[in-house]
Amino acid sequence: MPTPRSLSQDDIRIVRELAAQVMELAQSGQYERRRQRWRDVNELRRPDRAPVWCRIALARREVLPESELQCTDPTCRAMERTFRYDLLKQEIGDDHIVEAWWPVRAVIRPEQTPTWGLQIKQSIGSTEVGGFKYYHPIETPEDYEKLRVPSFYYDAEATERAAAQAAEILDDAMPVRIEGSPPVAPMQQNLLEALRGMGPMVEDLAFRPELVHRAMAKLTEGALNGMRVAEEAGVLTTNHHEPMFCSDPVNDPPDEGPVGLHNLWVAANSQEFDTVGPRMHEEFLLSYQKVLFQSYGRVQYGCCESLSAKTDIVLGIPNLRIFVCSFWSDLEKVIEACQGRYCIMWRQSAAQVTLPDTLDEHRAHLERGLSMLQGHPYQIVLREIETLRGRNNRLHEWAKLAIEMAEKYA
């Protein structure tokens, strides 16, 4: 296999060797059984057991420190990091899945910058352990007028350049696939909080509702513009192969050629509206999210917020398939509302898993929850793991325990 002229032979060798290992896993019978488990539960069929999956956040620097990476070129180093993470997840033993290709994201850019007319997520402070603080550019009610509806375009040249570079690095160790999705997710509340700040945003909901409605309308229109550009450019690709919403193909996508939004899953949540009541939640957020949801084939809704008091409005989402029940939601209420018509993603507490000396408390928690979930479609998901506090084997222990419990209550 040839080596790209601008890259070191060591970098190329490392990436291709790791890619070959990941390819072997992706094409293995073990991973196909995992995919079938995910497909069954998300199609509301009875799997052999519930899928178990964890997503490591900032704790990646503990289990996969930068000092252990060997590549020096930034692109090769990013590939190495991804491949080593996939191999680490194999060691952990959860139901992680990967596909037999390297994804290159289709580049869709705003016509003007900053995208919304105001610069968001400008850091004004951070800490070594991951804390951060942003500047919120809508400082006064009058600043809402500065919010702009963006237009987007597909940058085919940049996309092809990135794909060609990846293909040159990987050669025949792994094929490259361009993957496309809309540039703006149905997460208007996340954008509004970044623009305004949590406290002022909640105050505006109560005392300046007309400003919030105008802002949400602009954010929704901008997201729709991005969706149209992605679909019309013909760069959308199916995403039913990913963890959490791995499923059968959605709405019969074509075997060749571009797919539509109706062939895609979309995930959204309402974390910034956790303390907002159901009526205001629906008026100021969900009614706008639904405008975007209706174009997609399947919807996953929720994250770390409690939705047990909002089951009625959540179940009104078109094409809802996965109801995310956080650690702070009332699982019994969610089960009663879903009645087996939706897959429940039961989220676990990262703190309960990572902080105690043992998993005894978590075992009891799983026992209680899975005894209620038995007979219903459900997933067991642990996310947002920021630290393992030096217990790098804890996720191996958690995966083993959660799978044991899932088998018991299959």
Contacts in CASP RR format, 6 or more apart in sequence:
PFRMAT RR
TARGET T0000
AUTHOR 0000-0000-0000
METHOD contacts of the structure
MODEL  1
MPTPRSLSQDDIRIVRELAAQVMELAQSGQYERRRQRWRDVNELRRPDRA
PVWCRIALARREVLPESELQCTDPTCRAMERTFRYDLLKQEIGDDHIVEA
WWPVRAVIRPEQTPTWGLQIKQSIGSTEVGGFKYYHPIETPEDYEKLRVP
SFYYDAEATERAAAQAAEILDDAMPVRIEGSPPVAPMQQNLLEALRGMGP
MVEDLAFRPELVHRAMAKLTEGALNGMRVAEEAGVLTTNHHEPMFCSDPV
NDPPDEGPVGLHNLWVAANSQEFDTVGPRMHEEFLLSYQKVLFQSYGRVQ
YGCCESLSAKTDIVLGIPNLRIFVCSFWSDLEKVIEACQGRYCIMWRQSA
AQVTLPDTLDEHRAHLERGLSMLQGHPYQIVLREIETLRGRNNRLHEWAK
LAIEMAEKYA
1 12 0 8 1.000
1 16 0 8 1.000
1 171 0 8 1.000
1 172 0 8 1.000
1 173 0 8 1.000
2 171 0 8 1.000
3 9 0 8 1.000
3 12 0 8 1.000
4 12 0 8 1.000
4 165 0 8 1.000
4 168 0 8 1.000
4 169 0 8 1.000
7 73 0 8 1.000
7 76 0 8 1.000
7 169 0 8 1.000
8 72 0 8 1.000
8 73 0 8 1.000
10 70 0 8 1.000
10 71 0 8 1.000
11 70 0 8 1.000
11 71 0 8 1.000
11 72 0 8 1.000
11 73 0 8 1.000
11 76 0 8 1.000
11 77 0 8 1.000
12 76 0 8 1.000
12 169 0 8 1.000
14 70 0 8 1.000
14 71 0 8 1.000
14 76 0 8 1.000
14 80 0 8 1.000
15 71 0 8 1.000
15 76 0 8 1.000
15 79 0 8 1.000
15 80 0 8 1.000
15 83 0 8 1.000
15 169 0 8 1.000
15 170 0 8 1.000
15 173 0 8 1.000
16 169 0 8 1.000
16 170 0 8 1.000
16 171 0 8 1.000
16 173 0 8 1.000
17 173 0 8 1.000
18 79 0 8 1.000
18 80 0 8 1.000
18 83 0 8 1.000
18 84 0 8 1.000
18 87 0 8 1.000
19 79 0 8 1.000
19 83 0 8 1.000
19 102 0 8 1.000
19 170 0 8 1.000
19 173 0 8 1.000
19 174 0 8 1.000
20 173 0 8 1.000
20 174 0 8 1.000
21 83 0 8 1.000
21 87 0 8 1.000
22 83 0 8 1.000
22 86 0 8 1.000
22 87 0 8 1.000
22 98 0 8 1.000
22 174 0 8 1.000
23 100 0 8 1.000
23 173 0 8 1.000
23 174 0 8 1.000
25 31 0 8 1.000
25 86 0 8 1.000
25 87 0 8 1.000
25 90 0 8 1.000
25 98 0 8 1.000
26 97 0 8 1.000
26 98 0 8 1.000
26 99 0 8 1.000
26 100 0 8 1.000
27 100 0 8 1.000
31 97 0 8 1.000
31 98 0 8 1.000
34 51 0 8 1.000
34 95 0 8 1.000
34 96 0 8 1.000
34 97 0 8 1.000
35 97 0 8 1.000
35 241 0 8 1.000
35 246 0 8 1.000
36 47 0 8 1.000
37 47 0 8 1.000
37 48 0 8 1.000
37 49 0 8 1.000
37 50 0 8 1.000
37 51 0 8 1.000
37 95 0 8 1.000
38 51 0 8 1.000
38 95 0 8 1.000
38 97 0 8 1.000
38 243 0 8 1.000
38 244 0 8 1.000
38 245 0 8 1.000
38 246 0 8 1.000
38 247 0 8 1.000
38 379 0 8 1.000
39 45 0 8 1.000
39 246 0 8 1.000
39 247 0 8 1.000
39 248 0 8 1.000
40 46 0 8 1.000
40 47 0 8 1.000
40 48 0 8 1.000
41 47 0 8 1.000
41 50 0 8 1.000
41 51 0 8 1.000
41 343 0 8 1.000
41 377 0 8 1.000
41 378 0 8 1.000
41 379 0 8 1.000
42 245 0 8 1.000
42 246 0 8 1.000
42 247 0 8 1.000
42 321 0 8 1.000
42 322 0 8 1.000
42 343 0 8 1.000
42 377 0 8 1.000
43 247 0 8 1.000
43 248 0 8 1.000
44 340 0 8 1.000
44 341 0 8 1.000
44 342 0 8 1.000
44 343 0 8 1.000
44 377 0 8 1.000
45 377 0 8 1.000
46 375 0 8 1.000
46 377 0 8 1.000
47 410 0 8 1.000
48 410 0 8 1.000
49 403 0 8 1.000
49 406 0 8 1.000
49 407 0 8 1.000
49 410 0 8 1.000
50 370 0 8 1.000
50 373 0 8 1.000
50 378 0 8 1.000
50 379 0 8 1.000
50 380 0 8 1.000
50 406 0 8 1.000
50 409 0 8 1.000
50 410 0 8 1.000
51 95 0 8 1.000
51 379 0 8 1.000
51 380 0 8 1.000
51 406 0 8 1.000
52 94 0 8 1.000
52 95 0 8 1.000
52 379 0 8 1.000
52 380 0 8 1.000
52 381 0 8 1.000
52 399 0 8 1.000
52 402 0 8 1.000
52 403 0 8 1.000
52 406 0 8 1.000
53 94 0 8 1.000
53 95 0 8 1.000
53 96 0 8 1.000
53 243 0 8 1.000
53 244 0 8 1.000
53 379 0 8 1.000
53 380 0 8 1.000
53 381 0 8 1.000
53 382 0 8 1.000
54 92 0 8 1.000
54 94 0 8 1.000
54 381 0 8 1.000
54 382 0 8 1.000
54 383 0 8 1.000
54 385 0 8 1.000
54 395 0 8 1.000
54 398 0 8 1.000
54 399 0 8 1.000
55 381 0 8 1.000
55 382 0 8 1.000
55 383 0 8 1.000
55 384 0 8 1.000
55 385 0 8 1.000
56 63 0 8 1.000
56 85 0 8 1.000
56 385 0 8 1.000
56 395 0 8 1.000
57 383 0 8 1.000
57 384 0 8 1.000
57 385 0 8 1.000
57 386 0 8 1.000
58 129 0 8 1.000
58 130 0 8 1.000
58 385 0 8 1.000
58 386 0 8 1.000
58 387 0 8 1.000
59 354 0 8 1.000
59 385 0 8 1.000
59 386 0 8 1.000
59 387 0 8 1.000
59 388 0 8 1.000
60 85 0 8 1.000
62 387 0 8 1.000
62 388 0 8 1.000
62 390 0 8 1.000
62 392 0 8 1.000
63 88 0 8 1.000
63 388 0 8 1.000
63 392 0 8 1.000
63 395 0 8 1.000
64 81 0 8 1.000
64 84 0 8 1.000
64 85 0 8 1.000
64 88 0 8 1.000
68 84 0 8 1.000
69 77 0 8 1.000
69 80 0 8 1.000
69 81 0 8 1.000
69 84 0 8 1.000
70 80 0 8 1.000
71 77 0 8 1.000
71 79 0 8 1.000
71 80 0 8 1.000
75 165 0 8 1.000
75 166 0 8 1.000
75 169 0 8 1.000
76 169 0 8 1.000
79 102 0 8 1.000
79 166 0 8 1.000
79 169 0 8 1.000
79 170 0 8 1.000
86 96 0 8 1.000
86 98 0 8 1.000
89 96 0 8 1.000
90 96 0 8 1.000
91 396 0 8 1.000
92 395 0 8 1.000
92 396 0 8 1.000
92 399 0 8 1.000
93 396 0 8 1.000
93 399 0 8 1.000
93 400 0 8 1.000
93 403 0 8 1.000
94 395 0 8 1.000
94 399 0 8 1.000
94 402 0 8 1.000
94 403 0 8 1.000
95 243 0 8 1.000
96 243 0 8 1.000
97 241 0 8 1.000
97 242 0 8 1.000
97 243 0 8 1.000
97 246 0 8 1.000
99 241 0 8 1.000
100 174 0 8 1.000
100 175 0 8 1.000
101 174 0 8 1.000
101 175 0 8 1.000
101 176 0 8 1.000
101 177 0 8 1.000
102 166 0 8 1.000
102 170 0 8 1.000
102 174 0 8 1.000
102 175 0 8 1.000
102 176 0 8 1.000
102 177 0 8 1.000
103 177 0 8 1.000
103 178 0 8 1.000
103 179 0 8 1.000
104 159 0 8 1.000
104 162 0 8 1.000
104 163 0 8 1.000
104 166 0 8 1.000
104 176 0 8 1.000
104 177 0 8 1.000
104 178 0 8 1.000
104 179 0 8 1.000
105 159 0 8 1.000
105 162 0 8 1.000
105 178 0 8 1.000
105 179 0 8 1.000
105 180 0 8 1.000
105 181 0 8 1.000
106 154 0 8 1.000
106 159 0 8 1.000
106 178 0 8 1.000
106 179 0 8 1.000
106 180 0 8 1.000
106 181 0 8 1.000
106 230 0 8 1.000
106 233 0 8 1.000
106 235 0 8 1.000
107 154 0 8 1.000
107 155 0 8 1.000
107 158 0 8 1.000
107 159 0 8 1.000
107 162 0 8 1.000
108 152 0 8 1.000
108 153 0 8 1.000
108 154 0 8 1.000
108 155 0 8 1.000
108 180 0 8 1.000
108 182 0 8 1.000
108 183 0 8 1.000
108 226 0 8 1.000
108 229 0 8 1.000
108 230 0 8 1.000
108 233 0 8 1.000
108 235 0 8 1.000
109 152 0 8 1.000
109 153 0 8 1.000
109 155 0 8 1.000
109 183 0 8 1.000
110 150 0 8 1.000
110 151 0 8 1.000
110 152 0 8 1.000
110 183 0 8 1.000
111 150 0 8 1.000
111 151 0 8 1.000
111 152 0 8 1.000
111 153 0 8 1.000
112 148 0 8 1.000
112 150 0 8 1.000
112 151 0 8 1.000
114 120 0 8 1.000
115 150 0 8 1.000
116 147 0 8 1.000
116 148 0 8 1.000
116 150 0 8 1.000
116 191 0 8 1.000
116 195 0 8 1.000
116 218 0 8 1.000
116 219 0 8 1.000
117 146 0 8 1.000
117 147 0 8 1.000
117 148 0 8 1.000
117 150 0 8 1.000
118 137 0 8 1.000
118 138 0 8 1.000
118 143 0 8 1.000
118 146 0 8 1.000
118 147 0 8 1.000
118 148 0 8 1.000
118 195 0 8 1.000
119 137 0 8 1.000
120 134 0 8 1.000
120 137 0 8 1.000
120 191 0 8 1.000
120 194 0 8 1.000
120 195 0 8 1.000
121 134 0 8 1.000
121 194 0 8 1.000
122 134 0 8 1.000
122 135 0 8 1.000
122 137 0 8 1.000
123 132 0 8 1.000
123 133 0 8 1.000
123 134 0 8 1.000
123 135 0 8 1.000
124 133 0 8 1.000
124 134 0 8 1.000
124 135 0 8 1.000
125 132 0 8 1.000
125 133 0 8 1.000
126 132 0 8 1.000
126 133 0 8 1.000
129 387 0 8 1.000
130 386 0 8 1.000
134 194 0 8 1.000
134 197 0 8 1.000
136 194 0 8 1.000
136 195 0 8 1.000
136 196 0 8 1.000
136 197 0 8 1.000
136 200 0 8 1.000
137 143 0 8 1.000
137 146 0 8 1.000
137 195 0 8 1.000
138 144 0 8 1.000
138 146 0 8 1.000
138 147 0 8 1.000
138 195 0 8 1.000
138 196 0 8 1.000
138 197 0 8 1.000
138 200 0 8 1.000
141 204 0 8 1.000
141 208 0 8 1.000
141 211 0 8 1.000
144 211 0 8 1.000
144 214 0 8 1.000
144 215 0 8 1.000
147 195 0 8 1.000
147 215 0 8 1.000
147 218 0 8 1.000
147 219 0 8 1.000
148 218 0 8 1.000
149 218 0 8 1.000
149 221 0 8 1.000
149 222 0 8 1.000
149 225 0 8 1.000
150 222 0 8 1.000
150 225 0 8 1.000
150 226 0 8 1.000
151 225 0 8 1.000
151 229 0 8 1.000
152 183 0 8 1.000
152 225 0 8 1.000
152 226 0 8 1.000
152 229 0 8 1.000
152 230 0 8 1.000
153 229 0 8 1.000
154 229 0 8 1.000
154 230 0 8 1.000
154 233 0 8 1.000
154 235 0 8 1.000
156 233 0 8 1.000
159 178 0 8 1.000
159 235 0 8 1.000
163 176 0 8 1.000
163 178 0 8 1.000
166 176 0 8 1.000
167 175 0 8 1.000
167 176 0 8 1.000
170 176 0 8 1.000
177 237 0 8 1.000
178 235 0 8 1.000
178 237 0 8 1.000
179 237 0 8 1.000
179 239 0 8 1.000
180 230 0 8 1.000
180 235 0 8 1.000
180 236 0 8 1.000
180 237 0 8 1.000
181 230 0 8 1.000
181 236 0 8 1.000
181 237 0 8 1.000
181 239 0 8 1.000
181 264 0 8 1.000
182 223 0 8 1.000
182 226 0 8 1.000
182 227 0 8 1.000
182 229 0 8 1.000
182 230 0 8 1.000
182 261 0 8 1.000
183 226 0 8 1.000
183 229 0 8 1.000
183 230 0 8 1.000
184 222 0 8 1.000
184 223 0 8 1.000
184 226 0 8 1.000
184 227 0 8 1.000
185 223 0 8 1.000
185 266 0 8 1.000
185 267 0 8 1.000
185 268 0 8 1.000
186 223 0 8 1.000
186 266 0 8 1.000
186 268 0 8 1.000
186 289 0 8 1.000
186 292 0 8 1.000
186 293 0 8 1.000
187 268 0 8 1.000
187 269 0 8 1.000
188 216 0 8 1.000
188 219 0 8 1.000
188 220 0 8 1.000
188 223 0 8 1.000
188 285 0 8 1.000
188 288 0 8 1.000
188 289 0 8 1.000
189 270 0 8 1.000
189 271 0 8 1.000
189 272 0 8 1.000
189 273 0 8 1.000
189 285 0 8 1.000
190 271 0 8 1.000
190 272 0 8 1.000
191 219 0 8 1.000
192 201 0 8 1.000
192 212 0 8 1.000
192 215 0 8 1.000
192 216 0 8 1.000
192 219 0 8 1.000
192 272 0 8 1.000
193 201 0 8 1.000
193 272 0 8 1.000
195 215 0 8 1.000
196 204 0 8 1.000
196 215 0 8 1.000
198 272 0 8 1.000
201 212 0 8 1.000
201 272 0 8 1.000
202 275 0 8 1.000
202 276 0 8 1.000
204 211 0 8 1.000
204 212 0 8 1.000
205 212 0 8 1.000
205 276 0 8 1.000
205 280 0 8 1.000
205 284 0 8 1.000
209 284 0 8 1.000
212 284 0 8 1.000
213 284 0 8 1.000
216 284 0 8 1.000
216 285 0 8 1.000
216 288 0 8 1.000
217 288 0 8 1.000
219 288 0 8 1.000
220 288 0 8 1.000
220 291 0 8 1.000
220 292 0 8 1.000
223 292 0 8 1.000
224 291 0 8 1.000
224 292 0 8 1.000
227 261 0 8 1.000
227 292 0 8 1.000
227 295 0 8 1.000
230 236 0 8 1.000
231 258 0 8 1.000
231 260 0 8 1.000
231 261 0 8 1.000
234 257 0 8 1.000
234 258 0 8 1.000
235 258 0 8 1.000
236 258 0 8 1.000
236 259 0 8 1.000
236 260 0 8 1.000
236 261 0 8 1.000
236 263 0 8 1.000
236 264 0 8 1.000
237 259 0 8 1.000
238 249 0 8 1.000
238 250 0 8 1.000
238 253 0 8 1.000
238 259 0 8 1.000
238 263 0 8 1.000
238 264 0 8 1.000
239 245 0 8 1.000
239 264 0 8 1.000
239 265 0 8 1.000
240 246 0 8 1.000
240 247 0 8 1.000
240 248 0 8 1.000
240 249 0 8 1.000
240 250 0 8 1.000
240 265 0 8 1.000
242 265 0 8 1.000
244 267 0 8 1.000
244 300 0 8 1.000
244 322 0 8 1.000
244 345 0 8 1.000
244 379 0 8 1.000
244 381 0 8 1.000
245 265 0 8 1.000
245 267 0 8 1.000
245 298 0 8 1.000
245 300 0 8 1.000
245 321 0 8 1.000
245 322 0 8 1.000
247 265 0 8 1.000
247 298 0 8 1.000
247 321 0 8 1.000
249 263 0 8 1.000
250 262 0 8 1.000
250 263 0 8 1.000
250 264 0 8 1.000
250 265 0 8 1.000
250 297 0 8 1.000
250 298 0 8 1.000
251 262 0 8 1.000
251 263 0 8 1.000
251 297 0 8 1.000
252 263 0 8 1.000
253 259 0 8 1.000
253 260 0 8 1.000
253 263 0 8 1.000
261 295 0 8 1.000
261 296 0 8 1.000
261 297 0 8 1.000
262 295 0 8 1.000
262 296 0 8 1.000
262 297 0 8 1.000
263 297 0 8 1.000
264 296 0 8 1.000
264 297 0 8 1.000
264 298 0 8 1.000
265 296 0 8 1.000
265 297 0 8 1.000
265 298 0 8 1.000
265 299 0 8 1.000
265 300 0 8 1.000
265 321 0 8 1.000
266 292 0 8 1.000
266 293 0 8 1.000
266 296 0 8 1.000
266 297 0 8 1.000
266 298 0 8 1.000
266 299 0 8 1.000
266 300 0 8 1.000
267 299 0 8 1.000
267 300 0 8 1.000
267 301 0 8 1.000
268 289 0 8 1.000
268 293 0 8 1.000
268 299 0 8 1.000
268 300 0 8 1.000
268 301 0 8 1.000
268 302 0 8 1.000
269 301 0 8 1.000
269 302 0 8 1.000
269 303 0 8 1.000
269 304 0 8 1.000
269 305 0 8 1.000
269 324 0 8 1.000
270 281 0 8 1.000
270 285 0 8 1.000
270 286 0 8 1.000
270 301 0 8 1.000
270 302 0 8 1.000
270 303 0 8 1.000
270 305 0 8 1.000
270 307 0 8 1.000
271 302 0 8 1.000
271 303 0 8 1.000
271 304 0 8 1.000
271 305 0 8 1.000
273 280 0 8 1.000
273 281 0 8 1.000
273 284 0 8 1.000
273 285 0 8 1.000
273 305 0 8 1.000
274 304 0 8 1.000
274 305 0 8 1.000
274 306 0 8 1.000
276 284 0 8 1.000
276 285 0 8 1.000
277 309 0 8 1.000
277 310 0 8 1.000
278 309 0 8 1.000
278 310 0 8 1.000
278 312 0 8 1.000
278 313 0 8 1.000
281 310 0 8 1.000
281 313 0 8 1.000
282 313 0 8 1.000
286 313 0 8 1.000
286 314 0 8 1.000
286 317 0 8 1.000
289 317 0 8 1.000
290 317 0 8 1.000
290 318 0 8 1.000
293 299 0 8 1.000
293 317 0 8 1.000
293 318 0 8 1.000
293 319 0 8 1.000
294 318 0 8 1.000
294 319 0 8 1.000
296 319 0 8 1.000
297 319 0 8 1.000
298 319 0 8 1.000
298 321 0 8 1.000
298 322 0 8 1.000
299 317 0 8 1.000
299 318 0 8 1.000
299 319 0 8 1.000
299 320 0 8 1.000
299 321 0 8 1.000
299 322 0 8 1.000
300 321 0 8 1.000
300 322 0 8 1.000
300 324 0 8 1.000
300 345 0 8 1.000
301 307 0 8 1.000
301 314 0 8 1.000
301 317 0 8 1.000
301 320 0 8 1.000
301 322 0 8 1.000
301 323 0 8 1.000
301 324 0 8 1.000
302 314 0 8 1.000
302 323 0 8 1.000
302 324 0 8 1.000
302 326 0 8 1.000
303 324 0 8 1.000
303 326 0 8 1.000
303 347 0 8 1.000
304 326 0 8 1.000
304 327 0 8 1.000
304 328 0 8 1.000
304 347 0 8 1.000
304 384 0 8 1.000
305 326 0 8 1.000
305 328 0 8 1.000
306 326 0 8 1.000
306 328 0 8 1.000
306 329 0 8 1.000
306 330 0 8 1.000
307 314 0 8 1.000
307 323 0 8 1.000
307 324 0 8 1.000
307 325 0 8 1.000
307 326 0 8 1.000
307 329 0 8 1.000
307 334 0 8 1.000
308 325 0 8 1.000
308 329 0 8 1.000
308 330 0 8 1.000
308 331 0 8 1.000
308 333 0 8 1.000
308 334 0 8 1.000
309 333 0 8 1.000
311 323 0 8 1.000
311 333 0 8 1.000
311 334 0 8 1.000
311 337 0 8 1.000
311 338 0 8 1.000
312 337 0 8 1.000
314 320 0 8 1.000
314 323 0 8 1.000
315 323 0 8 1.000
315 337 0 8 1.000
315 338 0 8 1.000
315 342 0 8 1.000
320 342 0 8 1.000
321 342 0 8 1.000
321 343 0 8 1.000
322 342 0 8 1.000
322 343 0 8 1.000
322 344 0 8 1.000
322 345 0 8 1.000
322 379 0 8 1.000
323 334 0 8 1.000
323 337 0 8 1.000
323 338 0 8 1.000
323 342 0 8 1.000
323 343 0 8 1.000
323 344 0 8 1.000
323 345 0 8 1.000
324 345 0 8 1.000
324 347 0 8 1.000
325 331 0 8 1.000
325 334 0 8 1.000
325 344 0 8 1.000
325 345 0 8 1.000
325 346 0 8 1.000
325 347 0 8 1.000
326 347 0 8 1.000
327 347 0 8 1.000
327 348 0 8 1.000
327 349 0 8 1.000
327 352 0 8 1.000
331 346 0 8 1.000
331 369 0 8 1.000
331 372 0 8 1.000
331 373 0 8 1.000
332 372 0 8 1.000
334 344 0 8 1.000
335 344 0 8 1.000
335 372 0 8 1.000
335 373 0 8 1.000
335 376 0 8 1.000
338 344 0 8 1.000
338 376 0 8 1.000
340 376 0 8 1.000
340 377 0 8 1.000
342 377 0 8 1.000
343 377 0 8 1.000
343 378 0 8 1.000
343 379 0 8 1.000
344 373 0 8 1.000
344 376 0 8 1.000
344 377 0 8 1.000
344 378 0 8 1.000
344 379 0 8 1.000
345 378 0 8 1.000
345 379 0 8 1.000
345 381 0 8 1.000
346 369 0 8 1.000
346 373 0 8 1.000
346 378 0 8 1.000
346 379 0 8 1.000
346 380 0 8 1.000
346 381 0 8 1.000
347 381 0 8 1.000
347 382 0 8 1.000
347 383 0 8 1.000
348 362 0 8 1.000
348 365 0 8 1.000
348 380 0 8 1.000
348 381 0 8 1.000
348 382 0 8 1.000
348 402 0 8 1.000
349 362 0 8 1.000
349 365 0 8 1.000
350 382 0 8 1.000
350 383 0 8 1.000
350 384 0 8 1.000
350 385 0 8 1.000
350 386 0 8 1.000
352 361 0 8 1.000
352 362 0 8 1.000
352 365 0 8 1.000
353 359 0 8 1.000
353 362 0 8 1.000
353 382 0 8 1.000
353 385 0 8 1.000
353 394 0 8 1.000
353 398 0 8 1.000
354 385 0 8 1.000
354 387 0 8 1.000
354 388 0 8 1.000
354 389 0 8 1.000
354 391 0 8 1.000
354 394 0 8 1.000
355 389 0 8 1.000
356 362 0 8 1.000
359 397 0 8 1.000
359 398 0 8 1.000
359 401 0 8 1.000
362 398 0 8 1.000
362 401 0 8 1.000
363 401 0 8 1.000
363 405 0 8 1.000
366 380 0 8 1.000
366 401 0 8 1.000
366 402 0 8 1.000
366 405 0 8 1.000
367 405 0 8 1.000
370 380 0 8 1.000
370 405 0 8 1.000
370 406 0 8 1.000
370 408 0 8 1.000
370 409 0 8 1.000
371 409 0 8 1.000
373 409 0 8 1.000
374 409 0 8 1.000
374 410 0 8 1.000
380 402 0 8 1.000
380 405 0 8 1.000
380 406 0 8 1.000
382 398 0 8 1.000
382 402 0 8 1.000
385 395 0 8 1.000
388 394 0 8 1.000
388 395 0 8 1.000
END
